[in-house]
Amino acid sequence: MMNRRRFLQSSLAAAGVLASAQVPDFGKSRMKITGVRIVKTRPRQPVPTYKPDPNAWSTQGVEVANPMSIYPKYKATRSLFNPDPGKLGDFTVEINTDKGISGYGNGGNAGNYIIEQHLIKLLMNEDPFEIEKLWDIMWRSTMSYGRMGVTMNAISGVDVALWDIVGKALNMPVYKLLGGKTKDRIPTYCTGNDIEQHVEFGYKRLKLAIPHGPADGRDGQKKNLELVKRARTALGPDGDIMLDCWMAWTERYTLEMAEMMEPYRIYWMEEVLQPHDYAGFGRLRKQIKSTRIVTGEHEYGRYGFRQLLEHESAEIWQPDLQWCGGLTEARKIAALAAAYDIPVIPHGGGLTPESVAFTAATVNSPWCEMFMPPPGGPKDYYKKFEEDYKLSRGPEGIYMEPHDKPGFGWDGPKA
């Protein structure tokens, strides 16, 4: 499950204004990268503050099932075991060029260190338009100590920033660089357990953050089931319910929960096992017929997703574009999936401009994941939220569209 960490970052893309709409005249000289640095982001317009409803799920620091739930010391919240976000958290990289165009990209935990201490020397004086070559250089140069996790987090941020530069240089939004829209607007689903708020807002697809796993025994299973019952009551018989289990369950526990929840028509169970257990996911897919087994949030690159394919591990793939290798690698993952009619629905996709562009331009990417600000705010706050993310309503609930600003719509400077 994605937390709220990206609201401020992504709101920049929604609210940013490009300083110039002129297409630069490059003449005969190619563009060159002249600077790479990690920067802090902030909204162009300050986000209004309000005191959320104290009874809201999203404001209480409530327990969510996770791989550390077996240890009582760390069970209550992820913050007890996650790294300090100020030191090893997500980052934004700024790439500057000799033509006065800068690109911005977000990446995952600790990737900033890899960029500053390694990748920067590979990027300086290179042509940012040579995205495929630069991606391959970064990949090959980090292979001896990476391939997953931190190094791919770094590559992801750089890759997204390069696409931003190209879009700005050509005065085109990135989704058009990718081939244009494959759908007029993107259907979305909402993640989180403020169920009634999400349904009232207009969502017809909900993903629940499952609170309990094997460490909570039978009582925890019953509480999970009550959460699903509540969602089904709020949605009615036709809405879709998904479960985010965040690497916390076991095969046996998943089989038991699938049987218990079958009457409530679950659309998918997400990341029920630890991400490396490709064979376990494959066994569950063969045994469970009442719902879809999906994963990919914590998978990296085309080679990791090839493992999902070879083990028949997931009916839907869920790469995170800020972790999996960026937009360049996500396109390869989607092409691999398309050859086997597998949908690709990026993790956290509706909040990140690169994922929205990817989804808009990718035929086998049917939905976006979305979140909502906590309940209890003034109407104007939610109205601005709708405007920033270009939300609309229709037969499938809430839809969104990509922005038409050049690149990803990021503005600068960010320091």
C-alpha positions as CSV (number, residue, x, y, z in Angstrom):
1,M,0.0,0.0,0.0
2,M,1.2,3.5,-0.8
3,N,1.2,6.0,2.1
4,R,0.6,9.8,1.8
5,R,4.3,10.6,1.1
6,R,3.6,11.7,-2.5
7,F,0.9,14.3,-2.0
8,L,3.2,17.3,-1.8
9,Q,5.5,16.0,-4.5
10,S,2.8,15.2,-7.0
11,S,0.8,18.4,-6.3
12,L,3.8,20.2,-7.8
13,A,3.0,18.5,-11.1
14,A,-0.6,19.4,-10.8
15,A,-0.1,23.0,-9.8
16,G,3.2,23.9,-11.5
17,V,3.5,26.3,-14.4
18,L,6.2,26.1,-17.0
19,A,8.1,29.4,-17.3
20,S,8.2,29.3,-21.1
21,A,6.1,27.6,-23.8
22,Q,8.7,28.4,-26.5
23,V,10.4,25.5,-28.2
24,P,14.1,26.3,-27.9
25,D,16.2,26.5,-31.0
26,F,19.0,24.0,-30.5
27,G,20.8,24.8,-33.8
28,K,23.4,22.2,-34.7
29,S,24.5,21.6,-31.1
30,R,22.9,18.9,-29.1
31,M,21.7,19.4,-25.6
32,K,24.1,18.5,-22.8
33,I,23.6,17.7,-19.1
34,T,25.4,20.3,-17.0
35,G,24.2,19.5,-13.5
36,V,22.6,16.8,-11.3
37,R,21.5,17.5,-7.8
38,I,19.0,16.3,-5.2
39,V,16.5,19.0,-4.3
40,K,13.6,19.5,-1.9
41,T,10.1,20.0,-3.3
42,R,7.3,22.2,-2.3
43,P,3.9,23.1,-3.8
44,R,3.8,26.2,-6.0
45,Q,0.8,27.3,-4.0
46,P,0.8,26.3,-0.3
47,V,-1.5,23.5,0.5
48,P,-4.3,24.7,2.9
49,T,-4.1,23.1,6.3
50,Y,-7.1,21.8,8.3
51,K,-7.7,19.6,11.3
52,P,-8.9,16.2,10.0
53,D,-11.7,14.2,11.5
54,P,-10.1,12.6,14.6
55,N,-12.0,9.4,13.9
56,A,-10.7,9.0,10.4
57,W,-8.7,5.9,9.5
58,S,-6.1,7.9,7.8
59,T,-5.3,10.1,10.8
60,Q,-5.0,7.6,13.6
61,G,-1.7,5.8,12.7
62,V,-3.7,2.6,12.7
63,E,-2.1,-0.8,12.3
64,V,-1.7,-2.3,8.8
65,A,-0.5,-5.9,8.3
66,N,3.1,-6.0,7.2
67,P,6.1,-8.4,7.2
68,M,7.2,-7.2,10.6
69,S,3.9,-8.0,12.3
70,I,5.4,-11.2,13.7
71,Y,7.5,-9.0,16.1
72,P,5.3,-7.3,18.7
73,K,7.9,-4.5,19.1
74,Y,7.3,-3.4,15.5
75,K,3.8,-4.5,14.9
76,A,1.8,-1.3,15.6
77,T,2.9,1.0,12.7
78,R,5.4,0.9,9.9
79,S,7.2,4.0,11.2
80,L,8.6,1.8,14.0
81,F,10.8,-0.1,11.5
82,N,10.9,2.0,8.3
83,P,14.0,4.2,7.7
84,D,14.0,7.9,8.7
85,P,12.5,9.6,5.7
86,G,14.7,12.6,6.2
87,K,17.8,10.4,5.7
88,L,16.8,7.4,3.5
89,G,13.4,8.5,2.2
90,D,12.1,9.3,-1.3
91,F,13.9,12.0,-3.2
92,T,13.6,14.4,-6.1
93,V,16.5,14.8,-8.5
94,E,17.0,17.9,-10.7
95,I,18.9,17.5,-14.0
96,N,20.1,20.8,-15.6
97,T,21.1,21.3,-19.2
98,D,23.1,23.8,-21.2
99,K,19.9,25.0,-22.9
100,G,18.3,26.2,-19.7
101,I,15.8,23.4,-19.4
102,S,15.7,21.3,-16.2
103,G,13.9,18.1,-15.5
104,Y,12.7,16.6,-12.3
105,G,12.1,13.1,-11.2
106,N,11.1,11.3,-8.0
107,G,12.7,8.0,-6.8
108,G,12.5,5.7,-3.9
109,N,14.3,5.2,-0.6
110,A,18.0,6.0,-0.5
111,G,18.4,6.3,-4.2
112,N,19.6,9.9,-3.8
113,Y,22.9,8.5,-2.3
114,I,23.5,6.4,-5.4
115,I,22.9,9.3,-7.7
116,E,25.2,11.7,-5.8
117,Q,28.0,9.2,-5.2
118,H,27.9,7.3,-8.5
119,L,25.4,8.1,-11.3
120,I,26.3,11.8,-11.6
121,K,29.6,11.1,-13.2
122,L,27.9,9.0,-15.8
123,L,25.4,11.7,-16.7
124,M,27.4,14.8,-16.9
125,N,27.9,16.2,-20.5
126,E,25.6,13.5,-21.9
127,D,22.6,14.2,-24.2
128,P,19.4,13.9,-22.1
129,F,17.5,12.8,-25.3
130,E,19.5,9.6,-25.3
131,I,17.3,8.0,-22.6
132,E,17.7,4.4,-23.7
133,K,21.5,4.6,-23.7
134,L,21.7,6.4,-20.4
135,W,19.3,3.9,-18.8
136,D,21.5,1.0,-20.0
137,I,24.7,2.7,-18.7
138,M,23.2,3.2,-15.3
139,W,21.9,-0.3,-15.2
140,R,25.1,-2.0,-16.3
141,S,27.3,0.2,-14.0
142,T,25.2,-0.6,-10.8
143,M,24.6,-4.3,-11.7
144,S,27.6,-5.5,-9.5
145,Y,26.0,-4.2,-6.4
146,G,22.3,-3.6,-7.2
147,R,19.7,-4.9,-9.7
148,M,16.9,-4.4,-7.2
149,G,16.0,-1.9,-4.5
150,V,18.2,1.1,-3.9
151,T,20.0,1.2,-7.2
152,M,16.8,0.9,-9.2
153,N,15.3,3.6,-7.0
154,A,18.1,5.9,-8.2
155,I,17.8,4.9,-11.8
156,S,14.0,5.5,-11.7
157,G,14.4,9.1,-10.5
158,V,16.9,10.0,-13.1
159,D,14.9,8.3,-15.9
160,V,11.8,10.3,-15.0
161,A,13.8,13.5,-15.0
162,L,15.1,12.8,-18.4
163,W,11.6,12.3,-19.8
164,D,10.6,15.6,-18.2
165,I,13.5,17.3,-20.0
166,V,12.6,15.9,-23.4
167,G,8.9,16.8,-23.0
168,K,9.8,20.4,-22.1
169,A,12.3,20.7,-24.9
170,L,9.7,19.6,-27.4
171,N,6.9,21.5,-25.7
172,M,4.9,18.3,-25.4
173,P,3.4,16.4,-22.4
174,V,5.1,13.1,-21.9
175,Y,2.0,11.0,-22.6
176,K,2.1,12.4,-26.2
177,L,5.8,11.4,-26.5
178,L,4.7,7.9,-25.6
179,G,2.2,7.7,-28.4
180,G,-0.8,9.7,-27.1
181,K,-3.9,8.7,-25.2
182,T,-5.3,5.2,-25.5
183,K,-8.3,6.2,-23.4
184,D,-10.3,9.5,-23.1
185,R,-10.0,9.4,-19.3
186,I,-8.6,6.9,-16.8
187,P,-10.8,5.0,-14.4
188,T,-9.5,5.1,-10.9
189,Y,-9.8,3.2,-7.6
190,C,-9.2,4.6,-4.1
191,T,-6.9,3.0,-1.5
192,G,-7.6,3.4,2.2
193,N,-10.1,2.5,4.9
194,D,-12.1,5.8,5.1
195,I,-14.6,3.8,3.2
196,E,-17.7,5.9,3.6
197,Q,-15.8,9.1,2.6
198,H,-14.6,7.4,-0.6
199,V,-18.0,6.1,-1.6
200,E,-19.6,9.5,-0.9
201,F,-17.0,11.1,-3.1
202,G,-18.0,8.9,-5.9
203,Y,-15.6,5.9,-6.0
204,K,-17.0,2.6,-7.1
205,R,-13.7,0.7,-6.7
206,L,-12.0,0.5,-3.3
207,K,-8.8,-1.0,-2.1
208,L,-8.7,-1.8,1.6
209,A,-5.5,-1.7,3.7
210,I,-5.8,-5.0,5.5
211,P,-5.1,-4.6,9.2
212,H,-4.3,-8.1,10.2
213,G,-2.2,-11.2,9.3
214,P,-1.2,-14.6,10.6
215,A,0.2,-13.1,13.8
216,D,-3.3,-12.1,14.9
217,G,-4.8,-15.5,14.6
218,R,-8.5,-16.3,14.1
219,D,-9.6,-13.0,15.7
220,G,-7.6,-11.0,13.2
221,Q,-9.2,-13.0,10.3
222,K,-12.7,-12.1,11.7
223,K,-11.7,-8.4,11.9
224,N,-10.4,-8.5,8.3
225,L,-13.7,-10.0,7.3
226,E,-15.7,-7.3,9.1
227,L,-13.8,-4.6,7.2
228,V,-14.7,-6.3,3.9
229,K,-18.3,-6.6,4.9
230,R,-18.4,-2.9,5.7
231,A,-17.0,-2.0,2.3
232,R,-19.5,-4.2,0.5
233,T,-22.3,-2.6,2.4
234,A,-21.1,0.9,1.5
235,L,-20.5,0.0,-2.2
236,G,-23.5,-2.1,-2.8
237,P,-23.4,-5.3,-4.9
238,D,-21.8,-3.9,-8.0
239,G,-18.7,-2.1,-6.8
240,D,-15.2,-3.6,-6.8
241,I,-13.2,-4.4,-3.6
242,M,-9.5,-5.1,-3.6
243,L,-7.3,-6.1,-0.7
244,D,-3.8,-4.7,0.0
245,C,-2.0,-7.3,2.2
246,W,1.5,-5.7,1.9
247,M,3.7,-8.8,2.0
248,A,2.2,-9.9,5.4
249,W,0.3,-13.2,4.7
250,T,1.3,-16.8,4.2
251,E,-0.1,-19.3,1.6
252,R,-2.3,-21.1,4.2
253,Y,-3.6,-17.8,5.6
254,T,-4.4,-16.5,2.1
255,L,-6.3,-19.7,1.2
256,E,-8.3,-19.4,4.4
257,M,-9.1,-15.7,3.9
258,A,-10.1,-16.3,0.2
259,E,-12.6,-18.9,1.4
260,M,-14.0,-16.6,4.1
261,M,-14.3,-13.6,1.8
262,E,-15.7,-15.4,-1.3
263,P,-19.3,-14.3,-0.6
264,Y,-18.3,-10.6,-0.8
265,R,-16.8,-10.8,-4.4
266,I,-13.2,-9.6,-3.9
267,Y,-11.7,-8.4,-7.2
268,W,-8.1,-9.0,-6.2
269,M,-5.8,-9.9,-3.3
270,E,-2.6,-7.9,-3.6
271,E,0.9,-8.8,-2.5
272,V,-0.2,-11.5,-0.1
273,L,3.3,-13.0,0.1
274,Q,6.8,-11.7,0.3
275,P,7.8,-10.4,-3.2
276,H,10.5,-13.0,-3.9
277,D,8.1,-16.0,-3.4
278,Y,7.3,-16.3,-7.1
279,A,6.4,-20.0,-6.8
280,G,4.1,-19.4,-3.8
281,F,2.2,-16.8,-5.8
282,G,1.9,-19.2,-8.6
283,R,0.5,-21.9,-6.4
284,L,-2.1,-19.6,-5.0
285,R,-3.2,-18.6,-8.5
286,K,-3.8,-22.2,-9.4
287,Q,-5.7,-22.9,-6.2
288,I,-7.8,-19.7,-5.7
289,K,-10.6,-19.2,-8.2
290,S,-12.8,-16.7,-6.4
291,T,-10.4,-13.7,-6.9
292,R,-7.3,-12.5,-8.7
293,I,-3.8,-12.8,-7.2
294,V,-1.8,-9.7,-8.1
295,T,1.6,-8.3,-7.2
296,G,4.6,-6.3,-8.4
297,E,4.8,-3.2,-6.2
298,H,8.1,-4.4,-4.8
299,E,9.4,-6.0,-8.0
300,Y,12.1,-4.4,-10.1
301,G,12.8,-4.2,-13.8
302,R,11.9,-6.4,-16.7
303,Y,13.9,-9.4,-15.3
304,G,12.0,-9.4,-12.1
305,F,8.7,-9.3,-13.9
306,R,9.9,-12.1,-16.2
307,Q,10.0,-14.2,-13.0
308,L,6.4,-13.4,-12.3
309,L,5.6,-14.4,-15.9
310,E,7.6,-17.7,-15.8
311,H,6.0,-18.7,-12.5
312,E,2.5,-17.5,-13.5
313,S,2.6,-15.5,-10.3
314,A,0.1,-12.7,-10.9
315,E,-2.9,-12.0,-13.0
316,I,-2.2,-8.2,-12.9
317,W,1.2,-6.6,-12.6
318,Q,1.7,-3.5,-10.3
319,P,5.1,-1.9,-10.9
320,D,5.9,1.4,-9.1
321,L,7.5,3.7,-11.7
322,Q,9.6,5.4,-9.0
323,W,11.1,2.1,-8.0
324,C,11.0,-0.4,-10.9
325,G,13.4,1.5,-13.2
326,G,11.3,4.5,-14.2
327,L,9.2,5.2,-17.3
328,T,11.7,3.6,-19.7
329,E,11.7,0.3,-17.9
330,A,7.9,0.3,-17.2
331,R,7.3,0.5,-21.0
332,K,9.3,-2.7,-21.4
333,I,7.5,-4.4,-18.5
334,A,4.2,-3.4,-20.1
335,A,5.2,-4.7,-23.5
336,L,6.2,-8.1,-21.9
337,A,2.8,-8.2,-20.1
338,A,0.9,-7.2,-23.3
339,A,2.3,-10.3,-25.1
340,Y,0.4,-12.4,-22.5
341,D,-2.7,-10.2,-22.1
342,I,-1.7,-9.2,-18.6
343,P,-3.0,-5.9,-17.3
344,V,-0.5,-3.5,-15.8
345,I,-1.8,-1.1,-13.1
346,P,1.0,0.9,-11.5
347,H,1.3,1.2,-7.7
348,G,0.3,4.7,-6.6
349,G,-0.3,5.6,-10.2
350,G,-2.8,8.4,-9.9
351,L,-0.6,10.5,-7.6
352,T,2.6,10.5,-9.8
353,P,2.6,12.3,-13.1
354,E,4.9,9.8,-14.8
355,S,2.4,6.9,-13.9
356,V,-0.5,8.9,-15.2
357,A,1.2,9.6,-18.5
358,F,2.2,5.9,-18.7
359,T,-1.4,4.7,-18.0
360,A,-2.9,7.2,-20.4
361,A,-0.6,6.0,-23.2
362,T,-0.6,2.2,-22.5
363,V,-3.4,0.0,-23.9
364,N,-3.0,-2.7,-21.3
365,S,-3.0,-0.3,-18.3
366,P,-6.7,0.1,-17.6
367,W,-6.9,1.8,-14.2
368,C,-5.0,4.2,-11.9
369,E,-4.7,3.9,-8.1
370,M,-5.8,7.0,-6.3
371,F,-5.9,8.3,-2.7
372,M,-7.9,11.0,-1.0
373,P,-7.0,13.7,1.6
374,P,-8.3,12.8,5.1
375,P,-11.9,13.5,5.8
376,G,-12.9,16.5,7.9
377,G,-11.6,19.3,5.6
378,P,-13.4,22.2,4.0
379,K,-15.2,21.8,0.7
380,D,-12.7,24.1,-1.1
381,Y,-9.9,21.7,-0.2
382,Y,-11.5,18.7,-1.9
383,K,-12.5,21.0,-4.9
384,K,-8.9,21.9,-5.3
385,F,-7.9,18.3,-5.0
386,E,-10.3,17.5,-7.9
387,E,-9.0,20.3,-10.0
388,D,-5.3,19.4,-9.4
389,Y,-5.8,15.8,-10.5
390,K,-8.4,16.6,-13.2
391,L,-10.9,14.3,-11.7
392,S,-14.4,13.6,-13.1
393,R,-17.3,11.2,-12.6
394,G,-18.9,8.6,-14.7
395,P,-20.2,5.0,-14.9
396,E,-17.0,3.6,-13.3
397,G,-16.9,6.1,-10.5
398,I,-14.0,8.6,-10.4
399,Y,-11.8,9.2,-13.5
400,M,-8.6,11.3,-14.0
401,E,-6.7,12.7,-17.0
402,P,-3.1,13.6,-17.6
403,H,-2.1,17.3,-17.7
404,D,-1.3,18.9,-21.0
405,K,1.7,20.8,-19.7
406,P,5.1,20.1,-21.3
407,G,7.0,17.3,-19.7
408,F,5.4,16.4,-16.4
409,G,4.4,19.9,-15.5
410,W,7.1,20.4,-12.9
411,D,8.2,23.9,-12.2
412,G,11.5,25.1,-10.7
413,P,13.7,25.9,-9.0
414,K,13.2,23.4,-6.2
415,A,16.1,24.1,-3.9
